[in-house]
Amino acid sequence: FKTLHNPKTDWCFKADPDPGLNGRSLDWPRGKVLGGSSAINGLLYIRGQKEDYDTWRQMGNDGWSYDDLLPYFRRAEDQERGADAFHGEGGPLAVSDMRAQRDVCEALIAAAEELGIPRNDDFNGALQEGAGYFQLTARNGRRCSAATAYLKPVRSRRNLEVVTGALAERLLFDEAGPITATGIAYSVGGERRQATLRGGGEIILSAGAIGSPQLLQLSGIGPGALLSDLGIAVRHELPGVGENLQDHLQVRSVYEVNVPTLNDEINNPVRRAAIGLRYILTRRGPMAMGASQVCIFCKTRPELATPDIQFHFQPLSADKPGLKMHPFSGITMSVCQLRPESRGRIAIRSPDPAAHPSIQPNYLSTAADRQTVIDGLKVTRRLVATRALSGFVRREHLPGPDAQTDEELLQAARNISQTIYHPTSSCRMGRDPMAVVDNGFRVHGVGGLRVVDASAMPAITSGNTNAPTIMMAEKASDLILGRAPQG
């Protein structure tokens, strides 16, 4: 978490005060380094549910069903366990098993089994439902970001130039005929520069779920009224740019336990130094762990076809990620709704490209989202009350024993919840009037321009979003180069 809130590695976005969170404004970290947010995320490799992608196809996006996309997940992957029907070997992205495990982690998995949730050793295989350990985008204890996997091996290519420390300011267009993107204006250290296409080609915009709609709007592509109010000439009115923003909201329950946790190790200078030394010598130990260790996908209601909540378990605790560990032995069980109905928006505040846009997540704005959060907290307490886990727990620190009724649990969620850093869908793929790109990532109504990142997801996936985003980029490479679909 040291890379979060560090302006050298994080854009340090902040969402607007949110009515659903009692007016709180959440930090929205995004990677400000090569590899983007894959270079500062929690390393957790989760693809989502088969049904997510079949829904994308049902939304009118031909070529985006699960069966269409599984080959791209496999192609990207260098799975430590080897290849099978669901996994690939020899791809750019390293995927490995969690090394550091603790008794309390096994107790949580056993607690899930007591509640009828099966153990699952592969959330990215035939079924997602169950409890088990996360796999990580790492190799030999080292992060494998998108830059490590894809950029580093080709940095010496003559036809590749990487410019760092650059701020994209606006897209350039040829407006002699149909509007067509021809380049980009950017600045480095205050020096204004331009890069333009020569002899054909395309502009591929991959600035993320915040940056991509921001740059389109700065370039005159987006909701006409917003742009006109800011004095920006409307080159192409596309009302969906910045709309349909989705994110996973986590509600973090914290418990004091009667066994040592990472709190005890991190808060002790000698033991903290030992952790660092162990990592340097062996690439093992807490510094080689992901942001969470145990994952549970389960249903809040038995009649549901697929899990609707996800738990992230950590053998540590703090008031929020990145802050000082609690002075007691603590564990954290975060629950998030997998498919929120709430929709937000990204909207520029100024023609200045250095000004952060307005981020309006609109969390907990539907009754279904609020009820799922309440039900998720109830499942948390049922897990803690099991024979397997209750013997470890001394007391509930958050949300605390005073939160008992549904309304009290909801108010606690409004006061303590945090983003889990999964913004998507702000340049949504589709064919309806609010869609921004088509099923080939091409921006509707603009030639020579594609948006390839999590903003193009038709809807958020059921789980962590790094793996789906890399899969989308794999498919985009075939579409851009005109290659036959992977199969």
N, C-alpha and C positions, 0 to 999 in steps of 0.2 A: 504493500500500500504506500510505499515511500514515493512512488511516482505520481500518486494522486495529489492534487492541489499544489503541485510544483510547476510554476509557469514555464520552466525549461522543458518539461515533458507533457504537460497537460494544458489544453486550451482554457481550462478553468471557467467553463460556462456556468451560469447560474440560472435556474428556472425562475419564472415570475412567481410572486406569491400566489399560492394555490388555494382556492376556497375549500377544496376537498381535504386539505391538510391543515385546516384552521388558519389559513393565511401564511403557512410556512413556505419558505423558498429553499429548494434543494440544490445542492451542488450537482452539476452534470459534467463529470470529467470526460474528456475526449483526448485521444492520443495526439500529441504535437511532435511526433517523431516519425522516422521512416517505419512503415508498418502500421501507422495509425494506432487505433485502440487495441489492436492485437498485440502491441508491444507493451501495453500497460494493464491489460485485463487480468482476470484471475486464472487464466490457463485452462479453463474448464471446457472439455470437448463434449458438446451435446448437440445432436442434429435436429431434434424435434420429433414430432410424430408423423407417421405416414399420412395421417388424415390432414395434417397441415397443408401438405403439397397437393393432395387430391382436391382440397378446397381451393387452392390457387387455380388449379385447372378448371374447376367448376365455375370460378369467377370469370372465365373467358380467356384464360391464358394458355393457349395451346402449347404443348411441349413442356409443361411445368408440373405434371403429376409426379407422384413419388417414383413410379417405375421409370419415368423419363429422367429423374434426377439422381437416383441411386448410383448410376455409373460415374457421375461427376464427384459424388462423395468418395467413392472408391478410388477414383483416379488421383484425387488430391492427397490421399492418405498413405503414410508409411506407418502402418499399424504394427506395434511391437509384438502383438500376439500372432501376426501372420495374416495372410489373406484367406477369405472365405466368401460366402455368398453376399455378405454385407460389408466386408472390409477389404481395403486394398493394401498392397505392400509395394514399396519402392517409389511412392509418390513424394512430392516435395514436403508435405506437412507431417512432421513427426507426431505420433500419438502414442502415449505410454501409460502404464499403470501407475497408480498412486503408490509411493514407497512407504511413507510414514503412516503408521496406523496405531491406534491406541485402544485400550480396553473399552473406554467409553464409546468409541466409534462402533465397535462390535456390539455393545449393549444397545445402541440405537437401532441397529439393523435387526437385532433380536426383538426389540420392542415393536418394530414395524410388523414383524412376522406374527407377534401375538395379536395384532389387530387385523390379521388376515392379508397383510400386504406382503407379497412374496419377495424373497431375495432375488436380486437381478444383478448379474455380473456384467451385463452389456446393455446399457440404455440405448445404444445405437444399433441394436440388432433387430430381432423379429418383433419384440415388444418393448415399449418404454416403461410400462408400469412396474413398480417395485422399489426395493431399497438396496443400496450397494455403494461402492466407491466410485467417485468420478475418475475418468481418464483425463489426461492432461496433454496439451500441445507442448510437449517438452521431450528432449532427448538427453539422457545422462545428466539429469538434474538441471538442464539449461533450457530456457524458454525458446520455443520455435514460433516466432512471429511470422506474419506474412512477409516481412522484409527478409528474415532469415531464410524462409522456405523458398521464396520466389525471386527476390531481388538480388540477394547476395551472390547466387551462382552465376548471374549474367551481368554483373556490374562492369565487366571488361568489354562488353560488346561495343563496337564502334558506332552503332546506330542508337545508342542509349546515352542520354545525358540526364543526370540527376542534379537538380538544383535545390539545395536546402536553404533554410532561412528565408524562404520566399512566401509572400502573401498574395494569393490570387485575388484580383480586384474586380475583373469583369471579363466576360466573353466578348470576342470580336466577331463581327458578322459581315458577310457579303450581302448587301441588300439590293443589288442591281436586279435580281430576279427573286425567286422564292427565298425566304429568309434561311440563310445557311451559315453555320458556325465555321469560322476560318482561323481562329486563334484565341489567345488569351493575353490579357494585360495583367502584369504582376509587378511586385516591387521587392527588392532585396536591399535591406539596410537603408530604406528611403529612396533608393534609385529606381526609377520607373523603367520597366522593360516590357517588351512584347515578344511573343512567340507565335508564329503564323505557319499555317500549312502551306506546303509547296507541292504542286502536282497531285492533288487529291488527298485522300486520307480523311480521318475523322478526329474529333475532339472527344475524349473519354473523360467524363467528370466523375471523380470518385472521392468526394470531399466528405462523405458521411451523411448521416441523417440530419445533422444540423447544417453542415457546410454546403452541401449540394443545393438544397432549396435556397439558402442564403445567396449563393453565387448566381443562381438563376434569376432570383428577384433583383439583385444588383444589376444584372445584365438586361433587365426589361422583360423578363419572361416570368409571368405569374399573375396573381389577381390584379386586375387593372386598377381598381379603386385604391388598393394599398400603394401601388407604384405611383399613381398620379398624385396622391396626397403627399408623397415624399419628393415630388419633382422629378421622378425618373420616367423617361420616355417609354411608353409601352410598345415594345417591339412585337410581342406576341402574347396575347392574353391567354393564360392557362390557369384557370382558377384553382386547380388542385395542388399547385406548387406550395409546399409548406403545410398543407392540410393532411388530415388522417394520421397525424403523429400518434404512435403507440409506444408504450414502455411497460416493463414489468415493475411493479411496486412491491418491495419486500417489507414485511413486518417482522422485526427481529425480537424474538423472545430470548431473554438471557436468564440463566440459572446459575446459582452458586452450587458447586458440587464438592464432594468430600475426597476427591482424588486430585493430584497435581495436574494442571493444564498448562498450556503455553503462557498463560498469564504469569505463572510462577517463574518460568524460565526467562521470559522477556523482562520482567520487572527486577530480576537479579542481575547486576552487572557482570558477575563472574560467569554465570550460566549463559547469559546473552553472548558473551565473548566466545564461550565454548561452542555455541551454535554456529557462529561465524567461522570458527576454526574448522569445525567438522565439515562444513560445506566446502571450504577451500580445499581440504584434503581428500574428501570422498564424494563430493557433490550429492550428499545425502543429508537427511535431517529436516528440521522445520523450514529451512530456507529453500528446500527443493519441493515443498508442498505447494499445491494450488491454493486459491483463496478459500476454498471449502474442501472438506474431505469426503463426507458422506452425503449422498443425494437420495431423496425419496420422491417418487412420482406417484400420486395416489388421487382418489376421487373423494370429494366431499359428500357425494350422494351415490348410493349403489346403482341407481338407474342410469348413470352417465356411461357413455360408450367408451370414453377414454379419460385418463387423469386430467383434472382441471387445476391442480395445485402442485407446486414443487417446493421441496425443502432443501435448503443449503445448511449443512451442519459444520460448525467450526469448534475445535477444542480450545477456544479462547473467547474473550469477550471485551467489548469496549462500548462506549455510548453510541459511537457510529464508526464505520470503517476509517482507519487512518488516525484515529485519536488514541490517546494513551490507554493501555490495558487497565481493566479494573484491578483494584488491589486485592481481590479475592480470587480463588480458583473458580473460573467461570467457563461456561459453554454457551454457544449461540445457536439457536435454531430459527432460521429465517424462512418464512413461508411467503410464496408469491403466487398470484393468480396467473395461470398460463395464457389465457386468452381473454384479456380484458376487453370490455365493450367501450370503455372510455376512449375518447379521441381528443387529441390536442392539435396544436399548430405551431409552426415556426414562421415568424414574420420579422422582416428587417425593420429596424427603428429609424434608420438613417441611410443616406446614400454612401456613407463612409464605410468601406470594406473592413476597417479595423474595429468597428463598433459591433459588439456582440448583438445578435438578434434577440427578439423576444421569444422565449421558450415557454409555451403554455401547455403543460402536460394534461391538465384537466382530470387529475386523478379522482377516482371514486365518485364519478359523476353519474353513474347509473346504479339503480337498486340492485341489479345482479352483481355488480362489482363489489358493492358494500357487503352484500350477504356472503359472498365467497370469502372475503377477508375475515368476517366474523367466524365462518365455519372453519377456515384454516387455522385460526387461533384455538378453536376448540379441539381440532385434531392434534395440535401441538400438546395441549394439556393431556389428552388421552394417551399420547406416546409417553409422556413423562410419568403418567400414573401406572404404567405397566410394571410387572414384576421385574422385567429385565433392566429397566432404567431407573425406577423409583429409588432403589437402594443407593444410587449415586448422588441424588439430588437433595440439597439442604433446603433451598428456598428459591422462589421465583423472584428475580430482581426486576425484570420487565416482561410484560406490561405491569406486573404486580398483582398481589392478591385482592386489591380493591376493585379490580375490573372483573365483574362477574356477569352482569346482564349483557344482552346483545348490544344495547346502546353504550354501555360502559366499555365493552371491547372495541366497538367502532370508534369511540372517542379516543381510546388509547392508540388505535391504529392511525388515526388522523395526526396524533401528536408525536409518534415515534417512528413511523415508516420512512423508508428511504428508497430512492431509485436503486435498482440492481444493475443499472448501466446498459440497458438494452433498447435504445431508441431506434425505431424503424418506421418505414412506410410513409415518409413525408414527401416522397416523389413516386407515389404508388404506381405499380404496373397494372394495366388494364385497358379496357376498351370504352368505358363509360366517360361522360363529360368531366368527371373529377380525376380521372387518371392522368398521369404525367408522362409515362413511357409506355411503349407497347411491349409485346412479349419478346422483343429483341433488344430491349433497353433503349430504343430510339425515342427521343423526345417528340411527342406529338406536335406536328406542325412546324418543326424546325429540322432542316437538313444538316447532316454531318455532325450530329451531336447525340451522344448516349450518356446515360447516367447509370453507373455500375457500382452499387454499394447497397448497404442495408436500407437506404431510403426507398429503393425500388421494390422492396418486398410488398406483395399485395396485401398481406396481413402478417402480423407478428407470429413467429413460430413458438411452439410450446417448449420453451427451454432457452438456454443460453444461445446467443445469436452469432458468435464468431464462426462456428463451423458452417452454418447455412450461408453466411456472407461469402466465405471462401468458395463454397460450392457454386454460388451464383457467378463468381468471377471465373471459375473454370468453364462454366457453360458459356459465359460471355465471350471467352477467348475463341471458342468454336464459331459463335455467331458472327463475331467481328471478322474472322479470317475466312468465313464462308465454308468451314469444314462441316462434314456430315455429322449429325448428332452422335454423341457417344452412346454405345449400346453394348 
